[in-house]
Amino acid sequence: MNMGQSGMLFVFGMFLLVTAIIIAGIYFAAAAAKARAAAAQEARYRELAEKASTDATEIQASLIEIKSRLASLERRAKDAESGGREEFS
């Protein structure tokens, strides 16, 4: 092999090496971007789940309050109903 051919072979080898490094860099950059996007999406889902949990707790507390008020109203209605019947009897 003469010097001209070995020089061309060296340049071609370096070109392949640089190309492989660039492709690997692009691949790893894309993987990192995908991981960041997945982490951001997971954080949004976590916030949504926490908000849903908080809302469910608030709704449950409201339902308990409504049930107690309804029970109070039912007792008053029964008391008024039985009190009214005794007056007319």
Contact map, one row per residue, 1 for C-alpha under 8 A:
11101100000000000000000000000000000000000000000000000000000000000000000000000000000000000
11111100000000000000000000000000000000000000000000000000000000000000000000000000000000000
11111110000000000000000000000000000000000000000000000000000000000000000000000000000000000
01111111000000000000000000000000000000000000000000000000000000000000000000000000000000000
11111111100000000000000000000000000000000000000000000000000000000000000000000000000000000
11111111110000000000000000000000000000000000000000000000000000000000000000000000000000000
00111111111000000000000000000000000000000000000000000000000000000000000000000000000000000
00011111111100000000000000000000000000000000000000000000000000000000000000000000000000000
00001111111110000000000000000000000000000000000000000000000000000000000000000000000000000
00000111111111000000000000000000000000000000000000000000000000000000000000000000000000000
00000011111111100000000000000000000000000000000000000000000000000000000000000000000000000
00000001111111110000000000000000000000000000000000000000000000000000000000000000000000000
00000000111111111000000000000000000000000000000000000000000000000000000000000000000000000
00000000011111111100000000000000000000000000000000000000000000000000000000000000000000000
00000000001111111110000000000000000000000000000000000000000000000000000000000000000000000
00000000000111111111000000000000000000000000000000000000000000000000000000000000000000000
00000000000011111111100000000000000000000000000000000000000000000000000000000000000000000
00000000000001111111110000000000000000000000000000000000000000000000000000000000000000000
00000000000000111111111000000000000000000000000000000000000000000000000000000000000000000
00000000000000011111111100000000000000000000000000000000000000000000000000000000000000000
00000000000000001111111110000000000000000000000000000000000000000000000000000000000000000
00000000000000000111111111000000000000000000000000000000000000000000000000000000000000000
00000000000000000011111111100000000000000000000000000000000000000000000000000000000000000
00000000000000000001111111110000000000000000000000000000000000000000000000000000000000000
00000000000000000000111111111000000000000000000000000000000000000000000000000000000000000
00000000000000000000011111111100000000000000000000000000000000000000000000000000000000000
00000000000000000000001111111110000000000000000000000000000000000000000000000000000000000
00000000000000000000000111111111000000000000000000000000000000000000000000000000000000000
00000000000000000000000011111111100000000000000000000000000000000000000000000000000000000
00000000000000000000000001111111110000000000000000000000000000000000000000000000000000000
00000000000000000000000000111111111000000000000000000000000000000000000000000000000000000
00000000000000000000000000011111111100000000000000000000000000000000000000000000000000000
00000000000000000000000000001111111110000000000000000000000000000000000000000000000000000
00000000000000000000000000000111111111000000000000000000000000000000000000000000000000000
00000000000000000000000000000011111111100000000000000000000000000000000000000000000000000
00000000000000000000000000000001111111110000000000000000000000000000000000000000000000000
00000000000000000000000000000000111111111000000000000000000000000000000000000000000000000
00000000000000000000000000000000011111111100000000000000000000000000000000000000000000000
00000000000000000000000000000000001111111110000000000000000000000000000000000000000000000
00000000000000000000000000000000000111111111000000000000000000000000000000000000000000000
00000000000000000000000000000000000011111111100000000000000000000000000000000000000000000
00000000000000000000000000000000000001111111110000000000000000000000000000000000000000000
00000000000000000000000000000000000000111111111000000000000000000000000000000000000000000
00000000000000000000000000000000000000011111111100000000000000000000000000000000000000000
00000000000000000000000000000000000000001111111110000000000000000000000000000000000000000
00000000000000000000000000000000000000000111111111000000000000000000000000000000000000000
00000000000000000000000000000000000000000011111111100000000000000000000000000000000000000
00000000000000000000000000000000000000000001111111110000000000000000000000000000000000000
00000000000000000000000000000000000000000000111111111000000000000000000000000000000000000
00000000000000000000000000000000000000000000011111111100000000000000000000000000000000000
00000000000000000000000000000000000000000000001111111110000000000000000000000000000000000
00000000000000000000000000000000000000000000000111111111000000000000000000000000000000000
00000000000000000000000000000000000000000000000011111111100000000000000000000000000000000
00000000000000000000000000000000000000000000000001111111110000000000000000000000000000000
00000000000000000000000000000000000000000000000000111111111000000000000000000000000000000
00000000000000000000000000000000000000000000000000011111111100000000000000000000000000000
00000000000000000000000000000000000000000000000000001111111110000000000000000000000000000
00000000000000000000000000000000000000000000000000000111111111000000000000000000000000000
00000000000000000000000000000000000000000000000000000011111111100000000000000000000000000
00000000000000000000000000000000000000000000000000000001111111110000000000000000000000000
00000000000000000000000000000000000000000000000000000000111111111000000000000000000000000
00000000000000000000000000000000000000000000000000000000011111111100000000000000000000000
00000000000000000000000000000000000000000000000000000000001111111110000000000000000000000
00000000000000000000000000000000000000000000000000000000000111111111000000000000000000000
00000000000000000000000000000000000000000000000000000000000011111111100000000000000000000
00000000000000000000000000000000000000000000000000000000000001111111110000000000000000000
00000000000000000000000000000000000000000000000000000000000000111111111000000000000000000
00000000000000000000000000000000000000000000000000000000000000011111111100000000000000000
00000000000000000000000000000000000000000000000000000000000000001111111110000000000000000
00000000000000000000000000000000000000000000000000000000000000000111111111000000000000000
00000000000000000000000000000000000000000000000000000000000000000011111111100000000000000
00000000000000000000000000000000000000000000000000000000000000000001111111110000000000000
00000000000000000000000000000000000000000000000000000000000000000000111111111000000000000
00000000000000000000000000000000000000000000000000000000000000000000011111111100000000000
00000000000000000000000000000000000000000000000000000000000000000000001111111110000000000
00000000000000000000000000000000000000000000000000000000000000000000000111111111000000000
00000000000000000000000000000000000000000000000000000000000000000000000011111111100000000
00000000000000000000000000000000000000000000000000000000000000000000000001111111110000000
00000000000000000000000000000000000000000000000000000000000000000000000000111111111000000
00000000000000000000000000000000000000000000000000000000000000000000000000011111111100000
00000000000000000000000000000000000000000000000000000000000000000000000000001111111110000
00000000000000000000000000000000000000000000000000000000000000000000000000000111111111000
00000000000000000000000000000000000000000000000000000000000000000000000000000011111111100
00000000000000000000000000000000000000000000000000000000000000000000000000000001111111110
00000000000000000000000000000000000000000000000000000000000000000000000000000000111111111
00000000000000000000000000000000000000000000000000000000000000000000000000000000011111111
00000000000000000000000000000000000000000000000000000000000000000000000000000000001111111
00000000000000000000000000000000000000000000000000000000000000000000000000000000000111111
00000000000000000000000000000000000000000000000000000000000000000000000000000000000011111
